[in-house]
């Protein structure tokens, strides 16, 4: 995927700390998800209260 589509995903999993993801705000990341998406931050890129879970 060259560019994720907005509003398309049921789940967003931040599993790599690429610069492209680091440059996005939490609002921009959440915009990729559908209204009731879940967001898991495996790499601790976001504040703990900005995601639905971490490992």
Secondary structure as UniProt FT lines:
FT   TURN            6..7
FT   STRAND          9..14
FT   HELIX           19..22
FT   HELIX           26..30
FT   TURN            31..32
FT   STRAND          33..41
FT   TURN            42..43
FT   HELIX           48..50
//
